[in-house]
Amino acid sequence: MSRVGGPNRGTPRKGKLISPALRAAMLWPHTWAGVTLGGLLMLVFFMGSLAVFAQEIDRWMMPATRVEAAGVPISLDHLSLDRAVRPVVERLAAGRAVRDWYVQLPEPRRPVMALRVRTDQGNAGGMATVDGTLLPPVGTLGASSFFYPLHYSLHLRAGFVGYWIVSFASVAMLVGLISGVIIHARIFKDFFTFRSWGQVRRSLLDLHNLTGVLVLPFHLMITVTGIVIILPIVLPAGVQTLYGGDIDRFYTDALGGYERPRTGIPAPLAPLDPMVAEARRLWGGGEPAVIFVHNAGDAASYVRINRDTGDRISLDVEPVYFDGVTGALLQHRRPGPMVATHRVLSGLHFAAFEHWPLRWLYFLFGLSGCVLIGTGMLHWMEKRRVAHGVRPGVGWRTVAAATCGTTTGLLIATLAMMLANRLLPAAVPSRELVEVAVFFLSWIGAGLHAGVRTVGNPPWSGQCTAVAGLAAACVLLNWITTGEHPVRALAGGDWAILGVDGVLALTALASWRVARRLAHRPMRMVAPTNAEVSDHA
């Protein structure tokens, strides 16, 4: 076998598992997948990390829902839908004819009911306690209706364009992970290497390698399952062939759905509590999560009861359908092996199961993905700055501003929205849309600030200071506006509020320390060493 540098340069050395030629070939897709889509991947990973605790953030942003968790019947055995839920539906309908309605039952993480009613004159919704007391309007989309959809669809629903964009970015992430494994063939050496005291580029590369190696199985799992979830949308050949492109009919058939049209003949709704009891029996002790009443008040009405998935990995809700007039069982169908596998993979991605240690690991590993992406972009920037000299060109400054805007700028936008949530009066018209406007305007402003200030360095220190100030202000304003501070939350066992305030406080402290360090130690511009070059060669 010839030596490297001889006639056969692509031939691997003795003892080498991966040839230098293959590593060099993988460097191009690894680099440019990160540089071109790093900002989008940062958004997807960060919002996905927040979505792990979406219900806890909802409670922080919706003070009216902070009812005593100890009063929630965990098994829901004592909650009567007929006595507690149906009167609330009638109040929401306000005398209008109801066509459909549904209720999300309370659970330990969200100890209130969420209801939605559709009438001929429009829709109405709200939240209520387990005794049927209707809560005032929350006036916010919260994490469940804003941060979470931003993670998977970018709020671009028309033509599923947001799903396509996120799917393309996910494939790029998968390419980056696989090519990164090939490039960094010294996987065990990289695991134990972090030179935080060295040059900036070397420290960034070490942190990039460390987060990539340490959490590689999670990153691969979360990326692959994210692609699998929306596979029927982005690869619709089978749906087009079998269902004429009707994606809704495909999901209805695959997930055991049931539908029938209205007859126009009025008929009363049968009691719901016996239906829930029968659903529990069919599930072998499972608990209900959501109840849908379709074609309400009609002879063709039917009730769908979905199972709670907190006790298992699979997202299979095992829907049970009952006739709305007679209460007779209409359908309970278990999924086939392919759909069951898809539901398990979806459950691994969504992490809807009740397991707090795993939930925290999902959150921390998701943030490590942000670190992986961010350090990769920063390392690329530092290498290009050395190559272009003291005053880099327009291309470098554009990438640097975009990197700053999608890292610290994204944090600023998120915290600004949470701060607006605590500052805006409840009577502000379209209050939830004002919060969304604050998010996007803050994000755009942070990006423009980075673009204007980026000459030799992006304004990392200034934006980290802004992050620290906003995070601390969120904790303070939550105390002022609701009277609930971390000590009181700890004493009352309100772990959701304590957790959100605690993470905000840690964010403020970490951002302040980073800002101070950057202000006193600007990035040095030195030529790369041979060791650094070989790390990415």
C-alpha positions in Angstrom: 0.0 0.0 0.0 1.5 3.3 -1.1 2.3 6.2 1.2 0.2 9.4 1.2 1.8 11.8 -1.2 2.9 9.0 -3.6 1.2 8.1 -6.9 -2.0 6.8 -5.2 -2.9 9.7 -2.9 -6.5 8.4 -2.4 -5.3 5.1 -1.1 -5.8 4.9 2.7 -2.8 4.4 4.9 -2.3 1.1 6.7 -4.5 1.2 9.8 -6.7 4.1 8.5 -10.4 3.3 8.4 -11.3 6.3 6.2 -9.1 7.6 3.4 -7.9 11.2 3.4 -9.5 11.6 -0.1 -13.0 10.6 1.3 -12.6 13.0 4.2 -11.7 15.8 1.9 -14.7 15.0 -0.4 -17.0 15.1 2.6 -15.7 18.5 3.7 -17.5 20.4 1.0 -21.1 19.3 1.7 -20.4 19.5 5.5 -19.2 23.0 5.3 -21.8 24.5 2.9 -24.8 22.7 4.4 -23.9 24.5 7.6 -23.1 27.8 6.1 -26.1 28.1 3.8 -28.7 26.6 6.1 -27.2 27.1 9.6 -29.5 30.0 10.5 -32.6 28.0 9.6 -31.4 24.9 11.4 -30.7 27.1 14.5 -34.3 28.3 14.4 -35.6 24.7 14.0 -33.5 23.3 16.8 -34.0 26.2 19.2 -37.8 26.2 18.8 -37.9 22.5 19.0 -36.0 22.7 22.3 -38.6 25.2 23.7 -41.4 22.9 22.5 -40.2 20.2 24.9 -41.5 22.4 27.7 -44.2 24.2 25.7 -46.9 23.6 28.2 -44.8 24.9 31.0 -44.0 28.1 29.0 -47.7 28.3 28.3 -48.5 28.4 32.0 -45.8 31.1 32.4 -47.4 33.2 29.6 -51.0 32.5 30.7 -51.2 33.4 34.4 -54.9 32.6 34.5 -54.1 28.9 34.0 -51.9 28.7 37.1 -54.5 26.9 39.1 -53.5 24.5 41.9 -52.1 21.4 40.3 -52.9 19.4 43.4 -56.6 19.8 42.6 -56.4 18.0 39.3 -57.7 14.4 39.2 -54.7 12.7 37.6 -56.8 9.7 36.5 -59.8 11.9 35.6 -62.1 9.4 37.2 -64.0 12.1 39.0 -64.4 14.4 36.1 -67.8 14.3 34.6 -68.0 15.5 31.0 -71.7 15.8 31.2 -71.7 17.9 34.4 -68.5 20.0 34.0 -67.8 20.2 30.2 -71.1 20.4 28.4 -72.3 23.5 30.4 -69.1 25.3 29.4 -69.7 24.4 25.7 -73.2 26.0 26.0 -71.8 29.1 27.5 -69.2 29.4 24.8 -71.8 28.9 22.1 -73.9 31.8 23.6 -77.2 30.5 22.2 -75.8 29.8 18.7 -76.3 26.4 17.0 -73.2 24.3 17.6 -71.8 22.2 14.7 -68.7 20.7 16.3 -66.8 21.0 19.5 -63.9 19.5 21.3 -62.2 19.6 24.8 -58.7 18.8 25.8 -58.9 17.3 29.3 -56.7 18.5 32.1 -53.4 16.9 33.0 -50.7 17.5 35.6 -48.7 19.7 33.2 -51.8 21.7 32.2 -54.4 21.5 35.0 -57.1 23.2 33.0 -59.5 22.2 30.2 -59.1 23.8 26.7 -62.3 24.0 24.6 -63.1 24.9 21.1 -66.7 25.4 19.7 -67.6 25.8 16.0 -71.0 27.4 15.2 -72.7 28.6 12.1 -71.7 32.2 13.0 -68.0 31.5 13.8 -65.7 29.8 16.3 -65.3 30.4 20.0 -62.7 29.0 22.4 -61.5 29.2 26.0 -60.1 27.5 29.0 -61.9 26.3 32.1 -61.1 24.7 35.4 -62.1 21.1 36.3 -65.2 22.4 38.1 -66.5 24.1 34.9 -65.4 27.7 35.7 -64.6 29.5 32.5 -61.3 31.4 32.7 -60.8 34.9 31.1 -59.2 35.0 27.6 -55.5 34.3 27.8 -54.6 36.8 25.1 -51.5 35.0 23.8 -50.6 32.2 21.5 -48.0 31.0 23.9 -45.4 28.3 23.1 -47.9 25.7 22.0 -49.4 27.9 19.2 -46.4 30.0 18.2 -43.0 28.6 19.2 -43.9 25.0 18.4 -45.5 25.6 14.9 -42.5 27.8 14.1 -40.3 24.7 14.7 -41.9 22.5 12.1 -43.8 24.7 9.6 -42.3 28.3 10.1 -46.0 29.3 10.2 -46.1 28.9 6.4 -49.1 26.6 6.0 -50.2 27.4 2.4 -49.2 24.5 0.1 -47.2 23.0 3.0 -44.3 25.2 1.9 -43.1 25.5 5.5 -43.0 21.7 5.9 -41.0 21.5 2.6 -38.4 24.1 3.8 -38.0 22.4 7.2 -37.7 19.0 5.6 -35.0 20.3 3.2 -33.1 21.7 6.1 -33.5 18.4 8.0 -32.0 16.5 5.1 -29.1 19.0 5.0 -28.6 18.4 8.8 -28.5 14.7 8.2 -25.9 15.3 5.4 -23.9 17.4 7.8 -24.0 14.8 10.6 -23.0 11.9 8.4 -20.2 13.9 6.6 -19.1 15.1 10.0 -18.6 11.6 11.3 -16.5 10.8 8.2 -14.4 14.0 8.5 -13.8 13.6 12.3 -12.8 10.0 12.1 -10.9 10.3 15.4 -14.2 10.2 17.2 -12.9 9.0 20.6 -10.0 11.5 20.6 -12.4 14.3 19.8 -14.7 13.3 22.7 -11.9 14.0 25.2 -10.6 17.2 23.6 -11.6 20.7 24.5 -9.0 23.4 24.6 -11.0 26.3 26.0 -7.8 28.3 26.8 -6.5 28.3 23.3 -7.1 30.4 20.2 -10.7 31.2 19.3 -10.9 29.0 16.2 -9.4 26.1 18.0 -11.8 26.4 20.9 -14.8 26.7 18.6 -13.7 23.7 16.6 -13.2 21.6 19.8 -16.6 22.6 21.1 -18.1 21.8 17.7 -16.5 18.4 17.7 -17.4 17.7 21.4 -21.1 18.5 21.0 -21.2 16.6 17.7 -19.7 13.5 19.2 -21.3 13.6 22.7 -24.9 13.9 21.4 -24.5 12.3 18.0 -27.1 9.5 18.6 -29.7 12.1 19.7 -29.0 14.4 16.7 -29.3 11.5 14.3 -32.5 10.2 15.9 -34.2 13.6 16.1 -33.3 14.5 12.5 -34.4 11.2 11.0 -37.6 11.0 12.9 -38.4 14.6 12.0 -38.1 13.7 8.3 -40.2 10.5 8.8 -43.0 12.4 10.4 -43.7 14.6 7.3 -42.6 12.0 4.8 -46.1 11.6 3.2 -46.1 15.4 2.6 -42.7 15.8 1.0 -42.8 12.4 -0.8 -46.4 12.3 -1.9 -46.2 9.7 -4.7 -48.0 7.0 -2.7 -50.7 9.5 -1.5 -51.1 10.8 -5.1 -51.5 7.3 -6.5 -53.8 5.8 -3.9 -55.8 8.9 -2.7 -55.5 11.3 -5.6 -53.3 13.6 -3.6 -55.9 14.0 -0.8 -53.6 14.1 2.2 -56.4 14.5 4.7 -58.1 11.3 3.4 -54.8 9.5 3.6 -54.3 10.4 7.2 -57.9 9.6 8.1 -57.5 6.1 6.6 -54.0 5.4 7.9 -54.8 6.5 11.5 -58.2 4.8 11.8 -60.4 7.8 11.2 -64.2 7.8 10.7 -66.4 10.4 9.1 -70.0 10.8 8.1 -72.0 13.9 6.9 -74.9 15.7 8.7 -78.4 14.6 7.9 -80.2 17.8 8.9 -82.4 15.9 11.3 -82.1 17.3 14.9 -81.3 14.8 17.7 -79.9 15.2 21.2 -76.4 14.1 22.3 -76.2 11.0 24.4 -74.4 11.1 27.7 -70.6 11.2 27.2 -69.5 9.6 30.5 -70.5 6.1 29.5 -68.6 6.5 26.3 -65.4 7.5 28.2 -65.8 4.5 30.4 -66.1 2.1 27.4 -63.1 3.7 25.8 -61.0 3.1 29.0 -62.1 -0.5 28.9 -61.1 -0.9 25.2 -57.7 0.7 26.0 -57.0 -1.6 28.9 -56.9 1.2 31.4 -55.6 4.1 29.3 -56.8 7.6 30.0 -58.7 9.9 27.6 -57.0 13.1 26.4 -59.3 14.8 23.9 -63.0 14.4 23.1 -64.4 15.5 19.8 -68.1 15.9 19.1 -68.8 16.1 15.4 -72.2 17.0 13.8 -73.5 18.1 17.2 -77.2 18.2 17.5 -77.7 16.1 14.4 -78.9 12.5 14.0 -75.6 11.7 12.4 -73.5 13.1 15.2 -70.5 11.0 16.4 -68.0 11.2 19.2 -64.3 10.6 18.9 -62.2 9.9 22.1 -58.4 10.0 21.8 -56.2 8.2 24.3 -53.5 10.1 26.3 -50.0 9.1 25.2 -48.2 10.1 28.4 -47.7 6.5 29.5 -45.9 5.3 26.4 -43.6 6.3 23.6 -46.0 5.8 20.6 -48.1 8.7 19.5 -50.9 6.3 18.5 -54.0 7.9 20.2 -56.1 4.8 19.5 -59.3 6.8 18.6 -62.6 5.3 19.6 -65.8 6.4 17.8 -69.3 6.3 19.2 -72.7 7.2 17.8 -73.6 10.6 19.2 -77.3 9.8 19.6 -77.3 6.2 20.8 -73.8 5.9 22.3 -73.1 2.7 20.4 -69.5 1.9 19.5 -68.9 2.7 15.8 -65.2 1.9 15.4 -62.0 1.1 17.3 -59.3 0.0 14.9 -55.6 -0.6 15.8 -53.1 0.6 13.2 -51.1 -1.8 11.0 -47.4 -2.5 11.4 -46.3 0.4 9.1 -48.5 3.0 10.8 -47.6 1.7 14.2 -43.9 2.0 13.4 -44.5 5.6 12.2 -46.3 6.4 15.4 -43.4 5.1 17.5 -40.9 7.1 15.5 -43.2 10.2 15.9 -43.4 9.6 19.6 -39.6 9.5 19.8 -39.5 12.9 18.2 -42.3 14.6 20.0 -41.4 13.3 23.5 -45.0 13.4 24.7 -44.4 10.7 27.3 -44.3 11.6 30.9 -40.7 11.1 31.9 -39.1 14.2 33.5 -35.4 13.1 33.3 -35.8 12.3 29.6 -37.7 15.5 29.0 -34.8 17.5 30.4 -32.3 15.5 28.3 -34.3 16.3 25.2 -34.2 19.9 26.1 -30.5 20.0 26.9 -29.6 17.8 23.8 -31.7 20.1 21.6 -29.7 23.1 22.9 -26.5 21.2 22.3 -27.7 21.0 18.6 -27.8 24.8 18.6 -24.3 24.9 20.0 -23.2 22.4 17.3 -24.6 24.5 14.5 -23.5 27.9 16.0 -19.9 26.9 16.7 -19.7 25.4 13.2 -20.8 28.7 11.6 -18.5 30.7 13.9 -15.5 28.5 13.1 -16.1 29.0 9.4 -16.3 32.7 9.9 -13.0 32.9 11.8 -11.2 30.9 9.2 -12.5 33.1 6.4 -11.6 36.3 8.3 -8.0 35.2 8.6 -8.0 34.4 4.9 -9.4 37.8 3.9 -7.3 40.0 6.3 -8.3 42.7 8.7 -11.2 44.1 6.6 -13.1 41.1 5.2 -15.3 41.5 2.2 -19.0 42.0 1.9 -19.7 38.3 1.7 -18.1 37.5 5.0 -19.9 40.5 6.6 -23.2 39.3 5.3 -22.7 35.7 6.7 -21.4 37.2 10.0 -24.5 39.4 10.4 -26.8 36.6 9.5 -25.1 34.3 12.0 -25.4 36.9 14.8 -29.0 37.5 13.9 -29.9 33.8 14.0 -28.1 33.2 17.3 -28.2 36.0 19.8 -30.8 37.8 17.6 -33.2 34.8 17.9 -32.7 34.8 21.7 -33.5 38.5 21.8 -36.7 38.0 19.8 -37.9 35.2 22.0 -37.3 37.0 25.2 -38.8 40.2 23.8 -42.0 38.4 23.1 -42.1 36.9 26.6 -41.4 40.4 28.0 -44.2 41.9 25.9 -46.4 39.1 27.3 -45.9 40.5 30.8 -46.1 44.2 29.8 -49.1 44.4 27.5 -52.4 45.1 29.2 -55.1 42.4 28.9 -57.5 44.8 27.1 -55.2 45.4 24.1 -57.0 44.5 20.9 -55.6 41.4 19.2 -53.1 41.1 22.0 -51.7 37.8 20.8 -50.9 39.3 17.3 -49.1 42.3 19.0 -46.8 39.7 20.8 -46.1 38.1 17.5 -45.3 41.5 15.9 -42.9 42.2 18.8 -41.1 38.9 18.1 -40.5 39.5 14.4 -39.7 43.2 14.8 -37.2 42.4 17.5 -35.7 39.7 15.4 -35.4 41.9 12.3 -34.0 44.7 14.5 -31.3 42.4 15.9 -30.4 41.3 12.4 -30.1 44.9 11.1 -28.1 45.9 14.2 -25.7 43.0 13.5 -25.5 44.1 9.8 -24.7 47.7 10.6 -22.2 47.0 13.4 -20.4 44.2 11.6 -17.1 45.5 10.3 -14.3 43.7 12.1 -16.5 41.8 14.5 -20.3 41.2 14.8 -21.8 42.9 17.9 -21.7 39.7 20.0 -21.0 41.5 23.3 -23.8 44.1 22.9 -26.4 41.5 21.9 -25.4 39.2 24.7 -25.9 42.1 27.1 -29.3 42.6 25.6 -30.1 38.9 26.1 -29.0 39.1 29.8 -31.1 42.2 30.4 -34.3 40.8 28.7 -34.1 37.5 30.5 -33.6 39.2 33.9 -36.5 41.6 33.1 -38.8 38.6 32.3 -38.2 37.1 35.8 -38.7 40.5 37.5 -41.9 41.3 35.6 -43.4 37.9 36.2 -43.0 38.6 39.9 -44.4 42.2 39.6 -47.4 41.3 37.4 -48.4 38.0 39.0 -46.9 38.1 42.5 -45.2 34.8 41.9 -41.5 34.7 42.4 -39.2 31.6 42.4 -39.3 31.3 46.2 -43.1 31.3 46.2 -43.3 28.9 43.3 -41.0 26.5 45.2 -43.1 26.7 48.3 -46.3 26.2 46.4 -44.9 23.3 44.3 -45.5 25.2 41.0 -42.6 23.5 39.2 -43.6 24.9 35.8 -43.2 28.5 36.8 -40.1 27.8 38.9 -38.5 26.0 35.9 -39.2 28.8 33.4 -38.0 31.4 35.8 -34.9 29.3 36.7 -33.9 28.9 33.0 -34.5 32.6 32.4 -32.3 33.5 35.4 -29.5 31.1 34.2 -29.8 32.6 30.7 -29.4 36.1 32.1 -26.3 35.0 34.2 -24.6 33.1 31.4 -25.2 35.9 28.8 -23.9 38.6 31.2 -20.7 36.6 31.8 -20.2 36.0 28.1 -20.8 39.6 27.3 -18.3 40.7 29.9 -15.7 38.3 28.6 -16.2 39.3 25.0 -15.9 43.0 25.9 -12.6 42.5 27.7 -11.1 39.9 25.3 -11.9 40.6 21.6 -11.3 37.8 19.1 -7.6 37.6 18.1 -6.8 37.5 14.4 -4.0 35.1 13.9 -3.0 32.7 11.2 -4.2 29.2 11.5 -1.8 26.6 12.7 -1.1 23.3 10.9 -2.9 21.4 13.6 -6.1 23.5 13.1 -5.9 23.1 9.4 -5.6 19.3 9.7 -8.6 19.2 12.0 -10.8 20.1 9.1 -8.7 18.7 6.2 
